[in-house]
Amino acid sequence: MKVAVAGAGVMGSGIAMCSILAGYETLLFDIREEAVAKGKTYIEKELIKSLQKGRLNQDQVDSALNLLNCTHNKQDLIADLILEAVLEKKEVKIELFSALEKTNTTSTIFATNTSSIPITQIGAGLLRPENLVGIHFFNPAHIMKLVEIISGVATDPMVANKAFDWAISLGKAAVYAKDAPGFIVNRVARHYYVEGLKIAEEQVADFKAIDRLCESAGFKMGPFRLMDLIGVETNFSVTSSMYQQFHFDPKFRPSRLQQQKADAGHFGRKAGKGFYNYEE
């Protein structure tokens, strides 16, 4: 099976790395040539880290890299499974899949890595919504084990099953989820971020103190360190989407503090600055 990943950011590159390590010929695409180069470099560096830590041997690294191809030409996006990890905007995802429906076969599976947009809404804009399924990875994709497989109203059960089997073949722990706002994990985790932001907004404690307390309670990362890792703007977009989908339930209200960070371009680690400064 040939796999293509659209979007060469940290998430898309991480998914592509999982795919090549599992033995799949994989095409990494981004409309920006510099993003493709950056994504390829990210994959190479992460594979070298795994080699140095003894998690992989040189043959495994070489074999994986031989399966990776990169492109910034959308016409090259022809595969059996095409997964998007592009902007968290419904219109962008529909536009991409609509174009790819014209250049791929009727059996091509289209998968979205959306964190919050209903699969049914994306599928409604396609000619073959039965071929669309949600395959939701978590950041960093090559490390985090969980993958949510989400079926929209029109998703063919066989398509969902193939997506599930593919995720399992990557060594992931796949679970089926309904097409509900935030699916499983983001619905549960949303308040981890929202409540942390409220505490900071009300000046009960600063970012570091909140993170330290959460981590001392057993969480791997505090909410602010985690938002910086995921991407502050991505996290804000997901919260905003869920707020709308839950008909503006106050418990999902996005934070003005987080919006200011997103507006300023302080996206977290990838930007060198978020709730913390990484430029030093």
Long-range contacts (C-beta under 8 A, 24 or more apart in sequence): 1-80, 1-81, 1-166, 2-26, 2-27, 2-78, 2-79, 2-80, 2-81, 3-27, 3-79, 3-80, 3-81, 3-82, 3-83, 3-166, 4-28, 4-29, 4-77, 4-78, 4-79, 4-81, 4-82, 4-83, 5-29, 5-82, 5-83, 5-84, 5-85, 6-30, 6-77, 6-82, 6-83, 6-84, 6-85, 6-86, 6-96, 7-84, 7-85, 7-86, 7-113, 8-32, 8-35, 8-36, 8-38, 8-39, 8-40, 8-70, 9-35, 9-39, 9-85, 9-270, 10-42, 10-139, 10-140, 10-231, 10-270, 11-85, 11-113, 11-137, 11-139, 11-141, 12-39, 12-85, 12-86, 12-113, 13-39, 13-40, 13-42, 13-43, 14-46, 14-137, 14-139, 14-140, 14-141, 14-142, 14-143, 15-83, 15-85, 15-113, 15-137, 15-141, 16-43, 16-68, 17-43, 17-46, 17-47, 17-64, 17-141, 17-142, 18-137, 18-141, 18-142, 18-170, 18-171, 18-172, 19-67, 19-170, 20-64, 20-65, 20-67, 20-68, 21-56, 21-60, 21-64, 21-142, 21-170, 22-169, 22-170, 22-171, 23-63, 23-67, 24-67, 25-67, 25-69, 26-67, 26-68, 26-69, 27-69, 27-70, 27-71, 27-76, 27-77, 27-79, 28-68, 28-69, 28-70, 28-71, 29-70, 29-71, 29-72, 29-73, 29-74, 29-76, 29-77, 30-72, 31-72, 31-74, 32-72, 33-72, 35-72, 36-70, 36-71, 36-72, 37-70, 39-70, 40-68, 40-70, 43-68, 46-142, 74-99, 74-100, 75-103, 77-103, 77-104, 78-103, 78-104, 79-104, 79-108, 80-107, 80-108, 80-109, 81-108, 81-109, 81-111, 81-162, 81-163, 81-166, 82-108, 82-109, 82-110, 82-111, 83-110, 83-111, 83-112, 83-113, 83-135, 84-110, 84-111, 84-112, 84-113, 85-113, 85-137, 88-114, 88-115, 88-116, 88-117, 88-234, 88-237, 88-238, 88-241, 89-237, 90-117, 90-121, 90-122, 90-125, 93-117, 93-122, 94-122, 94-125, 94-126, 97-122, 97-125, 97-126, 97-132, 98-125, 98-126, 98-127, 101-126, 101-127, 101-128, 106-131, 107-131, 109-133, 109-159, 109-162, 109-163, 111-135, 111-163, 113-137, 115-182, 115-183, 115-186, 115-234, 115-238, 115-241, 116-181, 116-182, 116-183, 116-186, 116-237, 116-238, 116-241, 116-242, 116-245, 117-241, 118-152, 118-179, 118-181, 118-245, 119-150, 119-151, 119-152, 119-155, 119-179, 120-152, 120-153, 120-154, 120-179, 121-152, 122-152, 123-152, 123-153, 123-154, 123-155, 129-154, 129-155, 130-154, 130-155, 130-156, 130-159, 131-156, 131-159, 132-159, 133-159, 133-160, 133-163, 134-177, 134-179, 134-183, 135-163, 135-166, 135-167, 136-177, 136-183, 136-185, 137-172, 138-185, 139-229, 139-230, 139-231, 140-229, 145-171, 145-172, 145-173, 146-172, 146-173, 146-174, 146-175, 146-185, 147-172, 147-173, 147-174, 147-175, 148-174, 148-175, 148-177, 148-183, 148-184, 148-185, 149-174, 149-175, 149-176, 149-177, 150-176, 150-177, 150-178, 150-179, 150-183, 151-176, 151-178, 151-179, 152-179, 153-179, 181-241, 181-242, 181-245, 181-246, 182-238, 182-242, 182-245, 186-238, 186-242, 187-242, 190-238, 190-239, 190-242, 190-252, 191-251, 192-219, 192-223, 192-226, 193-223, 193-226, 193-227, 193-235, 193-239, 193-258, 194-239, 194-251, 194-252, 194-253, 194-254, 194-255, 195-223, 196-222, 196-223, 196-224, 197-223, 197-255, 197-257, 197-258, 198-255, 200-224, 200-257, 201-255, 201-256, 201-257, 207-275, 207-276, 224-274, 224-275, 224-276, 225-275, 225-276, 227-258, 227-268, 227-274, 227-275, 228-268, 228-269, 228-274, 228-275, 228-276, 228-278, 229-268, 229-269, 230-268, 231-267, 231-268, 231-270, 232-258, 232-261, 232-262, 232-266, 232-267, 232-268, 232-274, 232-275, 233-261, 233-262, 233-267, 234-267, 236-261, 236-262
